Amino acid sequence: MPVRSTLDYSQAGMTRRRYAEIKILCCCACQEAPSRRLASHELNKSMLLFSLDPNPTLAQALAVNLGVPLAPHEERRFEDGEYKLRPLLDPRGSDAYVLHSLYGDAQNSPQDKLCRLLMFIATLREHGAARVTAVVPYLAYARKDRQTKAFDPVSLRYVAQLFEAVGTQQLIVLEAHNVAAFQNACRCPSVHLEAQHAFTAKAAELAGGDPLAVASPDPGGVKRAQLWRELLETVLRRPVGFAMVDKRRSAGVVSSDNLVAGEVDGMRVFLIDDLVASGETLRRAALALRRAGAREVVACVAHGLFTGSATQALADDSIARIIITDSVPPLRVPLACALRAKLSIASAAPLLAQAIKACLGARSD
């Protein structure tokens, strides 16, 4: 585990700063873990990899996949809630990558995390980093990508503008809610990673000899489901069906007529979506698929937020398994509940590492 040293300024006799807390992240775990050596043309020697995530699991896995240690940084949280972050290595001339997934947790809201990330990126640029890439597996506010009511914000565009304002060279995101909206919102180069590549190996293990189909829980996810269906057909070398469940949402209320477009009778269905919050969309879609004759429904979701009554909604027997990535740890799911028993995680670290290596390779050419 990363070494965290905390200094109480009151004990050091510095009463004017006794409210400050220092966290120095030395990241010894990644240096001690066996890491695969990369060819010189794959890895830029000036690369620095930072992580601001409180959960070290994804960061450590990414560092191991890249074969580099996590760069140390210092965090101070003041009594009034303000932060100060700084790198503990000289970033001048470096190609810096900063990992931070913008989900809310008990300590920090998405806004807090976004602000910390922006200020750390600006600090790196202030002190001479040649390039800074934000690696944001879960991008907060990506769902608000258009105006649906009078005087609505377009929050995704505003977030993109904030990244650009602090000098972000590139933004890497896993499974944005709407790919086209995400790409159009960003003026700086952006990399969008599809979570289907993280799910394919687990899907192949579960496939067995049963007939298969990939389904979208709503019309907005049709392209995502179709692309994964094509990939599974290539990997499994057999036909994979496709289906879509009708869904309409107004003022936060989901409605549908249990209409399923596509053939799923007797099939094992992989239900793919970008995120799960309350779980109602997945539950309704799974029920509709089972009523249409699906033998089993396996939900594959990039970002597991599990808000509100999700643990109750997703305990429904209509969903046999739920596979998520580690972009968001399942911190809201109690260990002793039915949902936890059918939850499994497919790591996004190999996908993120592959994207970073591609960026480094392009810059070294």
VOKOLLO-296388 format. One line per 10 residues: their letters; for each residue x, y, z of C-alpha. Coordinates in pm, whole numbers, plus 32768, in hexadecimal, padded with zeros to 4 digits. Each point is the difference from the previous one (the first is absolute). Example, Ala and Ser with C-alpha at 12.3 -4.5 7.8 and 13.67 -1.06 7.14 Angstrom:
<rs>
AS	84CE/7E3E/830C | 8089/8158/7FBE
</rs>
This chain:
<rs>
MPVRSTLDYS	8000/8000/8000 | 8077/8165/7FC6 | 80B1/8098/812D | 7F37/8121/808F | 80AF/80D7/8104 | 7F2E/80FB/80BC | 8097/812A/80B5 | 7F3B/80BA/8109 | 808C/815E/8003 | 7F88/803B/8164
QAGMTRRRYA	80EE/7EEE/8077 | 811C/80A4/7F40 | 7FC3/8148/80B3 | 7F74/80A7/7ECA | 7EB5/806D/8096 | 7FAB/80E6/7EE1 | 7FF5/7ED2/7F1C | 7F7C/7EF9/80EA | 7ED0/7FD1/7F20 | 80D3/7F86/7EDD
EIKILCCCAC	8022/7E91/7FAF | 8117/7F81/7F24 | 7FE0/7EC1/7F3D | 8137/7F8F/7F4C | 7FBB/7EE8/7F12 | 8140/7F3E/7FCB | 7F5B/7EE8/7F40 | 80F1/7EF6/8076 | 7F13/7EE7/7F9D | 802A/8040/7E8F
QEAPSRRLAS	817A/800D/801E | 8006/7EB5/80BB | 7F09/7F4F/7F1C | 8099/7F42/7EDC | 7FD6/80D8/7ECE | 8028/7FA3/7E97 | 8121/80B4/7F56 | 7F9E/80BC/7EC9 | 80CB/8032/7EC6 | 80A6/8154/7FE9
HELNKSMLLF	7F29/8067/7ED9 | 7EC3/7FB2/80C9 | 8046/80D7/8130 | 8075/8168/800A | 810C/8028/810D | 7F75/8155/805C | 7EAB/7F6C/805A | 7F6B/8041/8158 | 7EC8/7F4A/8077 | 7F3D/809F/811E
SLDPNPTLAQ	7EC3/7F87/80A8 | 7F15/80D7/80D0 | 7F0B/7EE2/803A | 7FCC/7FA1/8170 | 7FCC/7E95/7F95 | 8158/7F84/7F91 | 7F8C/7EC1/7F51 | 7FD4/808B/7EA0 | 8132/80E0/801C | 80E1/7EE3/806C
ALAVNLGVPL	7F7B/7F1D/7EEC | 803D/8113/7EFE | 8163/8037/807D | 804A/7E8B/7FEC | 7F71/7FEE/7E9F | 80DD/8124/7F98 | 8132/7F82/80BB | 8035/814B/80B5 | 7FDC/806F/816C | 7EFC/80FB/806C
APHEERRFED	80A2/8155/802A | 7FE4/8088/8165 | 7F39/8136/8051 | 7F99/80BF/8135 | 7E9E/8055/8067 | 7F96/80F2/810E | 7E9A/801C/806D | 7FB5/812E/80D5 | 7F00/8024/8111 | 7F1F/80D9/7F27
GEYKLRPLLD	7FF5/7EF5/7EEF | 8101/8097/7F14 | 8112/7F2D/7F62 | 8163/802C/7F8F | 80A8/7F00/7F1F | 8160/7FFE/7F75 | 80E4/7F03/7F56 | 812D/7F85/80C6 | 80CD/7FCD/7EC4 | 8072/8114/7F15
PRGSDAYVLH	7F07/7FF4/7EDD | 80CA/80DF/7F14 | 7FFF/7F74/7EA0 | 7F35/7ED0/8067 | 7EE1/7F52/7F52 | 7F15/7FED/812B | 7EC8/7F28/8023 | 7F10/8042/811F | 7F01/7EF3/805B | 7EC3/806C/80B3
SLYGDAQNSP	7EA4/7F6B/7FDF | 7EF7/8109/804A | 7EFF/7F3D/80CA | 7F79/8081/814B | 8054/7F4C/8143 | 7FE3/803D/8176 | 8127/80EF/8004 | 7FE4/80C0/7EB9 | 7EEF/805E/7F0C | 8038/7FF1/7E86
QDKLCRLLMF	8030/817B/800A | 810F/7FDF/810B | 80B9/7EFC/7F35 | 7FE1/80C8/7EBF | 808C/8135/80AC | 8124/7F3B/8095 | 8051/7F67/7EAF | 7FF4/814E/7F4A | 80DF/80AB/80FF | 80FD/7EE3/7FFA
IATLREHGAA	800F/800C/7E83 | 8031/817A/8010 | 8114/7FD0/8103 | 80BA/7F0D/7F1F | 7FEA/80F3/7EDD | 8067/8120/80E3 | 8141/7F49/8054 | 8063/7FA2/7EA1 | 7F59/7EB6/7FA3 | 8015/7FE7/7E86
RVTAVVPYLA	7EB0/7F50/7FE4 | 7EF4/7F99/80F7 | 7EFC/7EF8/7FAA | 7ED0/7FD3/80E0 | 7FA3/7E90/8020 | 7E97/8009/8078 | 7F5F/7EA7/7FFA | 7EB4/808A/807B | 7FB7/8160/7F85 | 7F01/80B3/80D9
YARKDRQTKA	7EF3/80D2/7F54 | 8024/7F3D/7EBA | 7E8C/7FAB/8009 | 7F9D/816E/7FE4 | 8070/8027/7E98 | 7ED6/80BE/7F70 | 7EE1/80E2/805F | 7EBC/7F43/8042 | 7F45/8113/80B8 | 7FEF/8178/7FDC
FDPVSLRYVA	813F/80AC/8081 | 80AF/7EB3/803E | 817C/7FF8/8027 | 80E4/7F35/7F1D | 80DD/7F90/811D | 80DF/7F17/7F35 | 8074/8122/7F27 | 804B/80D7/8131 | 80D1/7EEB/809D | 80C0/7FD9/7EB9
QLFEAVGTQQ	8043/8177/7FFC | 808A/7FEF/8162 | 80F8/7EF0/7F9A | 806E/80D2/7ED9 | 8020/813B/80D7 | 8107/7F64/80E6 | 80D2/7F82/7EDE | 7F99/7E94/7FE3 | 80AA/7F73/7ECC | 7F1D/7ECF/7FDD
LIVLEAHNVA	7ED7/7F5C/80AD | 7FD8/7E85/8019 | 7EA6/7F85/8067 | 7F62/7EA9/8024 | 7EA5/7FCE/7F6B | 7F69/815C/7FF3 | 7E86/8010/800B | 7FED/808A/7E9E | 813F/7FD7/7F35 | 7FA9/8102/7EF6
AFQNACRCPS	7F9E/8104/8105 | 8142/7FC1/80C2 | 80DB/8021/7ECD | 7F4C/8139/7F8B | 801C/80A1/8159 | 817C/7FE0/800A | 80E2/80E9/7F3C | 8139/7F5D/808B | 804E/7EA3/7F79 | 7F2A/7EF4/80A5
VHLEAQHAFT	8013/7E86/8012 | 7EC1/7F3B/803A | 8028/7E98/8077 | 7EE7/7F03/7FD7 | 7FBD/7F28/8130 | 7F92/7EDD/7F23 | 8170/7FA2/7FDB | 8017/7FD0/8179 | 7EC7/7F25/8003 | 804E/7F1D/7ED9
AKAAELAGGD	80DD/7F05/80B9 | 7EFF/7FCD/8116 | 7EE6/7FE7/7F01 | 80C0/7EF3/7F45 | 8027/7F3C/8147 | 7E8A/8014/8045 | 7F8E/7FBE/7E9C | 8016/7E85/8008 | 7F48/7F58/7EE1 | 7EBB/80C2/8029
PLAVASPDPG	7F79/80EA/7EF6 | 8064/8166/8050 | 7F80/815F/7FCE | 8074/815C/805E | 7EF3/80F6/806A | 7FE8/8173/8045 | 7F1B/806E/811F | 7F93/8134/7F3C | 800B/8093/7EA0 | 8126/80E1/805C
GVKRAQLWRE	80E9/7ED7/8033 | 7FB5/7F4C/7EBB | 814D/8054/7F5A | 80C1/7F90/8134 | 7F4B/7EB0/8000 | 8029/7FCF/7E8A | 8176/803C/800F | 8027/7F03/8119 | 7F2B/7F02/7F48 | 80EC/801D/7ED6
LLETVLRRPV	8131/7FD8/80E0 | 7F70/7ECD/80AE | 7FB0/7F5F/7EB2 | 816B/8030/7F9A | 808C/7F7B/8148 | 7F0E/7EDC/802A | 7FE8/7FB1/7E8C | 7E8B/7FC8/8008 | 7EC4/80CC/7FCE | 7F92/80EA/8119
GFAMVDKRRS	7EA4/8097/7FFC | 7F99/8166/804D | 7EDD/8099/80BE | 7F8E/8150/8087 | 7F11/8054/8119 | 7F21/8130/7FDE | 8027/810E/8109 | 7F8B/8165/802E | 8068/80F0/8114 | 7F5E/8149/8063
AGVVSSDNLV	8050/80CE/8137 | 80C5/7ED8/8087 | 7EDC/7F0D/7FDD | 8043/7ECC/7F2B | 7EE4/7F65/7F3B | 7FEA/7EE7/7F02 | 7F0B/7F03/7F7A | 80ED/7ED6/8027 | 8033/800B/7E89 | 8129/7F35/7F87
AGEVDGMRVF	8077/8025/7E99 | 80C5/7ECC/7F9A | 7FFF/7E8A/8040 | 8075/7F8A/8158 | 7F2F/7EC8/803D | 80D5/7EF1/80A4 | 813B/80D8/7FF3 | 8100/8074/80FD | 7FF0/817B/7FDD | 8119/80F2/8051
LIDDLVASGE	7F5E/814A/805A | 80FE/8119/7FD2 | 7FED/8167/807C | 80ED/811D/8053 | 7F9A/8028/816D | 7F10/7F8E/810C | 7F7F/80F5/8105 | 7EAF/7FA6/809C | 7FF5/7EB8/7F3E | 7E9C/802F/7F84
TLRRAALALR	805F/800C/7E8F | 80C0/7EB7/801A | 7EF2/7F59/80CF | 7EE9/8064/7F10 | 80CC/7F93/7ED3 | 8058/7EB2/809E | 7E93/7FBD/8059 | 7F95/8053/7E9C | 810B/7F17/7F71 | 7F9C/7EE4/80E6
RAGAREVVAC	7E91/802C/7FA2 | 806E/7FF0/7E93 | 8098/7EA9/8045 | 816C/8049/8059 | 8096/7EDB/80BC | 80EE/80DB/80CA | 805D/8171/800F | 8163/806F/8054 | 8026/8178/802F | 814B/8099/7F95
VAHGLFTGSA	8027/816A/8070 | 8132/80DF/7FE7 | 7FC1/80D8/8133 | 7F54/7F76/8136 | 7F82/812C/80C5 | 7EED/7F3B/80B7 | 7F4A/812B/8093 | 7EBB/800D/80C6 | 7F47/7EB4/800A | 80DE/7F54/7EFD
TQALADDSIA	805A/7EE4/80EC | 7E8F/7FA4/801D | 7FA9/8036/7E90 | 8123/7F31/7F7D | 7FCB/7EE3/80F3 | 7EE2/7F9B/7F1A | 8021/7E9C/7F7B | 7FD1/807D/7E9B | 8175/8059/7FFD | 80E3/7ED4/8036
RIIITDSVPP	814C/80BA/800B | 8081/8164/7FF2 | 815B/804C/7F7A | 8094/815B/8034 | 8157/809B/7FC9 | 80D8/808F/8116 | 7FCA/8166/7F88 | 7F22/802A/8134 | 802F/7F1A/812D | 7EB6/7F67/807B
LRVPLACALR	801A/80C1/8146 | 7E86/802B/8023 | 7FBB/7E8A/7FE9 | 8007/7F55/8157 | 80CD/7EC2/8015 | 7EDA/7F3B/808E | 7EF7/8037/7EF7 | 7F76/7F43/7ED4 | 8091/80F8/7F07 | 8163/7FD2/807E
AKLSIASAAP	7FE3/7E87/7FD1 | 7FC3/8021/7E89 | 80F2/8122/7FC5 | 814E/7FD0/7F53 | 8106/80F6/7F82 | 80B6/800F/7EB4 | 812D/80E5/8022 | 8021/812B/7F18 | 8176/801C/8049 | 8074/7F45/7EC6
LLAQAIKACL	7F26/80E1/7F25 | 8083/813D/80A3 | 8168/7F84/7FEA | 7FD7/7FAF/7E8F | 7F7B/815E/7FBE | 8121/80A4/80BB | 8102/7F2D/7F47 | 7F62/8066/7EB6 | 801B/816E/8063 | 816C/7FD8/8067
GARSD	804F/7F46/7EBE | 7F61/810F/7F2C | 80C7/810F/80B0 | 814B/7F47/7FDE | 7FDD/7FD5/7E87
</rs>
